[in-house]
Amino acid sequence: MQIRKSVWLYGVCILLLTLVMVGCGSEKAEKTEDILIGLSLDSIVVERWQRELEILVATVNELGAEIDVQIANEDIDKQNEQIKYLIEQDVDVLIIVPNDARAFYDVISEAERNGIEVIAYDRLIMHPDVDLYVSFDNVSIGKGIAEKLMDTLSLKTETGLAQPADEEEAANVYNLLIINGDPKDNNSKLLNQGFYEGINGYIESGDAVIVGEIWANEWRETYAKEIVEDLLAKGTRIDGIIAANDVLATGAIEVLSKNRLAGEVFVVSQDAELSACQRIVEGSQLATVYKPIYDLASTTGKMAVSIAKGEEIITNDTIYNEYKSIPYLKLDAQVVDLKNMEQVVVKSGFHRKEDIYRNLGDGK
């Protein structure tokens, strides 16, 4: 799909962050209208990707450049062919959200041979010819929701609200379930690192144990449903669930609801999808993470056009992708619960208050 008309949907917003200066190649488009950006998306199944696609397209168009969008629908072979197509279209810059961090070695090498610079968007790509990585601090996100879970469990114990089923459970050892994302997505590994940074102290002290952990291929919520069902069928108590995104949390909470445990088992995740925000105000989910995707998408669009014009861009970190240190524009995110839902999610315009509270019917 090619999108070539200007759409004035979003205001100008760019993060001017400091530390690393990245030089761009010399042979670039002389005029903005001559610039063609290629965007290869793994899929737009998840709510956030649909919104980011709109923002990226609008940003590039507002700058007077053109963008050719290809969506692979979670098919690695299809995405490989679509990237080849974008190279054949002689795009100036490639923005890629990869299905698999290691699946596109040959085609990215081909892009480099053709003088096309590559931006890894949100998900890191393991390849020496990646020129820029733009994403959130995924380790910090994982640690943040894990700490939120453990703080809440500890507070529940301290206030005497915990109700152990028998004397053996009265020792207040927290049973935790971890539902990781797709193992092909490097973000899943970074999130997992953060999860353990948030809970390792409790595990080492004997105050928490991991009763189950899985990796959900293609981020499918089926995996979340299955492991929660299996644990409950075995009679395993679950005190808290750390899910790698809101889709996986949805699957876990669906099973908890069927077993009348929604709200009794604390669930944390990330992405601040509308359904997750609704669950938080309704009481079946503890927390999620709001990520300013407008900043991520709009800044990436601006950077892509700047690179195509031969301009310098500014990043604030580097990340090692198994080949070299890649310039990294790292954006912050924020843990959201019932207390700060309106201040963070509503005030930012990410979701409307009436949509978040829609199912409560209490006038909020």
C-alpha positions as CSV (number, residue, x, y, z in Angstrom):
1,M,0.0,0.0,0.0
2,Q,1.4,3.4,-1.0
3,I,0.3,6.5,0.9
4,R,1.2,9.7,-0.8
5,K,-1.2,12.5,0.2
6,S,-0.6,14.9,3.1
7,V,-2.9,14.4,6.1
8,W,-2.8,17.0,8.8
9,L,-3.7,14.9,11.8
10,Y,-1.1,15.6,14.3
11,G,0.8,18.7,15.6
12,V,4.5,19.0,15.5
13,C,6.2,17.1,18.3
14,I,9.9,16.1,18.4
15,L,12.1,15.0,21.2
16,L,15.4,16.8,21.2
17,L,17.6,14.4,23.2
18,T,21.3,14.6,23.6
19,L,24.5,12.5,23.7
20,V,25.1,10.6,20.4
21,M,25.4,12.3,17.0
22,V,24.7,10.1,14.0
23,G,26.1,11.2,10.7
24,C,24.2,10.3,7.5
25,G,25.4,9.4,4.0
26,S,26.2,12.0,1.4
27,E,24.0,10.9,-1.5
28,K,20.5,12.0,-0.4
29,A,17.4,13.4,-1.9
30,E,17.8,17.1,-2.8
31,K,14.1,18.0,-2.2
32,T,11.7,16.7,0.4
33,E,9.1,15.8,-2.3
34,D,11.7,13.5,-3.8
35,I,12.0,11.4,-0.6
36,L,10.4,8.0,-0.4
37,I,10.3,6.2,3.0
38,G,9.6,2.5,3.2
39,L,7.7,1.1,6.2
40,S,7.6,-2.6,6.7
41,L,5.2,-3.7,9.5
42,D,5.0,-7.2,11.0
43,S,1.3,-6.7,11.5
44,I,-1.3,-4.2,12.8
45,V,-3.3,-6.8,14.8
46,V,-2.5,-5.1,18.2
47,E,-4.4,-1.8,18.8
48,R,-1.2,0.3,19.2
49,W,0.2,-0.6,15.8
50,Q,-2.9,0.7,14.0
51,R,-2.5,4.1,15.8
52,E,1.3,4.2,15.2
53,L,0.8,3.5,11.5
54,E,-1.5,6.5,11.2
55,I,0.9,8.8,13.1
56,L,3.9,7.7,11.0
57,V,2.2,8.2,7.7
58,A,0.8,11.6,8.8
59,T,4.2,12.8,10.0
60,V,6.1,11.8,6.9
61,N,3.4,13.3,4.7
62,E,3.3,16.6,6.7
63,L,7.0,16.9,6.0
64,G,6.3,16.7,2.3
65,A,7.8,13.2,1.7
66,E,6.1,10.0,0.6
67,I,5.8,6.7,2.4
68,D,5.2,3.2,1.0
69,V,3.6,1.0,3.7
70,Q,3.8,-2.8,3.6
71,I,2.1,-5.0,6.2
72,A,3.1,-8.7,6.4
73,N,0.3,-10.0,8.7
74,E,2.8,-11.9,10.9
75,D,4.2,-13.8,7.9
76,I,8.0,-13.9,7.9
77,D,8.3,-14.9,4.3
78,K,5.8,-12.3,3.2
79,Q,7.7,-9.6,5.2
80,N,11.0,-10.6,3.6
81,E,9.4,-10.3,0.1
82,Q,7.9,-6.9,1.0
83,I,11.2,-5.5,2.2
84,K,12.7,-6.7,-1.1
85,Y,9.9,-4.8,-2.9
86,L,10.7,-1.6,-1.0
87,I,14.3,-1.9,-1.9
88,E,13.3,-2.3,-5.6
89,Q,11.2,0.9,-5.2
90,D,14.5,2.7,-4.3
91,V,13.3,4.0,-1.0
92,D,15.7,6.4,0.8
93,V,15.2,4.9,4.3
94,L,13.6,1.7,5.5
95,I,11.7,1.6,8.8
96,I,11.2,-2.0,9.9
97,V,9.1,-3.6,12.7
98,P,10.4,-7.1,12.4
99,N,8.5,-10.3,13.0
100,D,11.7,-12.0,13.9
101,A,14.9,-10.2,15.0
102,R,17.1,-12.5,13.0
103,A,15.0,-13.4,10.0
104,F,16.0,-10.7,7.5
105,Y,19.8,-10.8,7.4
106,D,20.1,-11.2,3.6
107,V,17.5,-8.6,2.6
108,I,18.9,-6.0,5.0
109,S,22.4,-6.6,3.6
110,E,20.8,-6.0,0.2
111,A,19.4,-2.7,1.5
112,E,22.8,-1.6,2.7
113,R,24.4,-2.5,-0.7
114,N,21.8,-0.2,-2.3
115,G,22.7,2.7,0.0
116,I,19.4,2.4,2.0
117,E,19.7,3.2,5.7
118,V,17.6,1.0,8.1
119,I,15.7,2.1,11.2
120,A,14.7,-0.7,13.6
121,Y,11.3,0.5,15.0
122,D,10.4,-0.6,18.5
123,R,11.9,-4.1,18.0
124,L,15.7,-4.4,17.7
125,I,17.1,-6.2,14.6
126,M,20.2,-8.3,14.9
127,H,22.2,-7.2,11.9
128,P,25.4,-5.1,11.4
129,D,23.8,-2.8,8.9
130,V,21.1,-1.4,11.2
131,D,21.7,2.3,11.5
132,L,19.2,3.4,14.2
133,Y,17.0,1.9,16.8
134,V,14.0,3.8,18.2
135,S,12.0,2.3,21.1
136,F,11.1,2.5,24.7
137,D,13.2,1.4,27.7
138,N,11.8,-2.2,27.7
139,V,14.0,-3.3,30.7
140,S,12.6,-0.5,32.7
141,I,9.1,-1.3,31.7
142,G,9.4,-4.9,32.8
143,K,11.0,-3.9,36.1
144,G,8.4,-1.2,36.7
145,I,5.4,-3.5,36.4
146,A,7.1,-6.3,38.4
147,E,7.8,-3.9,41.2
148,K,4.3,-2.6,41.1
149,L,3.0,-6.2,41.5
150,M,5.4,-7.0,44.4
151,D,4.7,-3.7,46.2
152,T,0.9,-4.4,46.0
153,L,1.3,-8.0,47.2
154,S,3.4,-6.8,50.1
155,L,0.9,-4.1,51.0
156,K,-1.9,-6.6,50.9
157,T,0.0,-8.8,53.4
158,E,0.9,-5.9,55.7
159,T,-2.7,-4.6,55.9
160,G,-3.9,-8.1,56.8
161,L,-6.1,-8.4,53.6
162,A,-4.3,-11.6,52.5
163,Q,-6.4,-14.7,53.3
164,P,-4.3,-17.8,53.0
165,A,-6.3,-21.0,52.4
166,D,-4.5,-23.0,55.1
167,E,-1.8,-22.7,57.6
168,E,0.9,-23.8,55.2
169,E,0.1,-20.9,53.0
170,A,0.2,-18.4,55.9
171,A,3.9,-17.9,55.4
172,N,3.1,-15.3,52.8
173,V,5.1,-16.8,50.0
174,Y,3.9,-15.2,46.8
175,N,3.2,-17.6,43.9
176,L,4.0,-15.8,40.6
177,L,3.3,-16.6,37.0
178,I,5.3,-15.0,34.2
179,I,3.8,-14.9,30.7
180,N,6.5,-13.7,28.3
181,G,6.1,-12.4,24.7
182,D,7.3,-13.9,21.5
183,P,10.8,-15.3,21.9
184,K,11.6,-14.1,18.3
185,D,11.0,-10.5,19.5
186,N,14.0,-9.0,21.3
187,N,11.7,-6.9,23.3
188,S,10.4,-10.0,25.0
189,K,13.9,-10.8,26.3
190,L,14.4,-7.2,27.5
191,L,11.0,-7.2,29.3
192,N,11.9,-10.6,30.9
193,Q,15.2,-9.1,32.1
194,G,13.2,-6.3,33.7
195,F,10.7,-8.7,35.3
196,Y,13.4,-10.6,37.1
197,E,15.2,-7.4,38.2
198,G,11.9,-6.5,39.9
199,I,11.3,-9.9,41.6
200,N,14.7,-11.4,42.2
201,G,15.1,-10.0,45.6
202,Y,11.8,-11.7,46.7
203,I,12.8,-15.0,45.1
204,E,16.3,-14.9,46.8
205,S,14.7,-14.2,50.2
206,G,12.2,-17.0,49.8
207,D,9.3,-14.6,49.8
208,A,8.2,-15.5,46.2
209,V,8.3,-18.5,43.9
210,I,7.7,-18.8,40.2
211,V,5.0,-21.4,39.8
212,G,4.9,-21.1,36.0
213,E,6.6,-19.3,33.1
214,I,6.0,-19.5,29.3
215,W,6.9,-17.7,26.1
216,A,3.9,-16.9,23.9
217,N,4.8,-17.4,20.2
218,E,3.5,-14.6,18.0
219,W,2.2,-12.9,21.3
220,R,-0.9,-15.2,21.1
221,E,-3.2,-15.0,24.1
222,T,-4.0,-18.7,23.7
223,Y,-0.7,-19.4,25.6
224,A,-1.8,-17.2,28.5
225,K,-5.1,-19.0,28.7
226,E,-3.6,-22.4,28.6
227,I,-1.1,-21.9,31.4
228,V,-3.5,-20.3,33.7
229,E,-6.1,-23.1,33.1
230,D,-3.4,-25.7,33.7
231,L,-2.2,-24.2,37.0
232,L,-5.7,-23.8,38.3
233,A,-6.7,-27.3,37.3
234,K,-3.7,-28.6,39.3
235,G,-4.9,-26.6,42.3
236,T,-1.9,-24.2,42.2
237,R,-2.5,-20.9,43.9
238,I,-1.6,-17.9,41.8
239,D,-1.0,-14.6,43.6
240,G,0.3,-12.5,40.8
241,I,0.7,-12.6,37.0
242,I,3.2,-10.6,35.0
243,A,2.1,-10.6,31.4
244,A,4.3,-9.1,28.6
245,N,1.5,-7.2,27.0
246,D,-2.2,-6.4,27.4
247,V,-3.3,-9.0,24.9
248,L,-1.7,-11.8,27.1
249,A,-3.2,-10.2,30.2
250,T,-6.6,-10.4,28.4
251,G,-6.2,-14.2,28.0
252,A,-5.1,-14.7,31.6
253,I,-7.9,-12.6,33.1
254,E,-10.5,-14.3,30.9
255,V,-9.6,-17.6,32.6
256,L,-9.4,-16.0,36.1
257,S,-12.9,-14.6,35.5
258,K,-14.3,-18.0,34.7
259,N,-12.9,-19.2,38.0
260,R,-14.1,-16.2,40.0
261,L,-10.6,-15.1,40.6
262,A,-10.5,-11.8,38.6
263,G,-9.3,-9.1,40.9
264,E,-8.2,-11.6,43.5
265,V,-5.1,-12.5,41.4
266,F,-3.1,-9.3,40.6
267,V,-2.3,-9.0,36.9
268,V,0.2,-6.5,35.4
269,S,1.1,-5.9,31.7
270,Q,1.9,-3.1,29.3
271,D,0.6,-1.1,26.3
272,A,-2.4,0.7,28.0
273,E,-4.9,-0.7,25.5
274,L,-8.4,0.5,26.1
275,S,-9.5,-2.9,27.3
276,A,-6.7,-3.0,29.9
277,C,-7.5,0.5,31.1
278,Q,-11.2,-0.6,31.4
279,R,-10.2,-3.6,33.4
280,I,-8.1,-1.5,35.8
281,V,-10.9,0.8,36.7
282,E,-13.3,-2.2,37.0
283,G,-10.9,-4.0,39.3
284,S,-9.8,-7.1,37.4
285,Q,-6.3,-5.8,36.4
286,L,-3.8,-4.1,38.6
287,A,-1.7,-2.1,36.2
288,T,-0.5,-1.5,32.7
289,V,2.1,0.7,31.1
290,Y,1.4,3.8,29.1
291,K,3.9,4.3,26.3
292,P,3.7,7.7,24.4
293,I,3.4,6.1,21.0
294,Y,2.7,9.5,19.4
295,D,6.3,10.6,20.4
296,L,7.7,7.3,19.2
297,A,6.0,7.3,15.8
298,S,6.2,11.0,15.0
299,T,9.8,11.3,16.0
300,T,10.7,8.2,13.9
301,G,9.0,9.7,10.9
302,K,10.9,13.0,11.4
303,M,14.2,11.1,11.8
304,A,13.6,9.1,8.7
305,V,13.1,12.2,6.6
306,S,16.1,13.9,8.2
307,I,18.3,10.9,7.4
308,A,17.1,10.9,3.8
309,K,18.0,14.6,3.5
310,G,21.5,13.9,4.8
311,E,20.9,15.7,8.1
312,E,22.3,14.8,11.5
313,I,20.0,13.2,14.0
314,I,20.3,13.1,17.8
315,T,19.9,10.0,20.0
316,N,20.3,9.5,23.7
317,D,21.8,6.0,24.1
318,T,23.3,3.0,22.3
319,I,22.3,-0.7,22.3
320,Y,24.4,-3.7,21.3
321,N,22.7,-5.9,18.7
322,E,25.2,-8.7,18.8
323,Y,27.3,-7.0,16.0
324,K,27.8,-3.5,17.1
325,S,26.5,-0.6,19.2
326,I,23.5,0.9,17.5
327,P,22.5,4.5,18.0
328,Y,19.4,4.2,20.2
329,L,16.6,6.8,20.8
330,K,15.2,5.5,24.1
331,L,11.9,6.9,25.2
332,D,10.4,6.6,28.7
333,A,7.1,5.0,29.7
334,Q,4.9,5.1,32.8
335,V,3.2,2.5,34.9
336,V,-0.5,3.2,35.2
337,D,-3.0,2.0,37.8
338,L,-6.3,3.2,39.2
339,K,-4.7,6.2,41.0
340,N,-3.1,7.8,38.0
341,M,-5.3,6.6,35.2
342,E,-6.8,10.0,34.5
343,Q,-3.7,12.0,35.1
344,V,-1.6,9.9,32.7
345,V,-3.9,8.2,30.1
346,V,-6.8,10.6,29.9
347,K,-4.8,13.8,30.2
348,S,-2.5,12.7,27.4
349,G,-5.4,12.1,25.1
350,F,-4.5,8.5,24.7
351,H,-8.1,7.3,25.7
352,R,-11.2,9.3,26.6
353,K,-12.4,9.1,30.2
354,E,-15.9,8.1,29.1
355,D,-14.5,5.2,27.1
356,I,-12.4,3.9,30.0
357,Y,-15.3,4.0,32.4
358,R,-17.9,2.9,29.9
359,N,-18.7,-0.4,31.5
360,L,-19.1,0.9,35.0
361,G,-22.3,2.9,34.4
362,D,-21.7,5.1,37.4
363,G,-21.5,8.5,35.8
364,K,-17.7,8.7,35.7
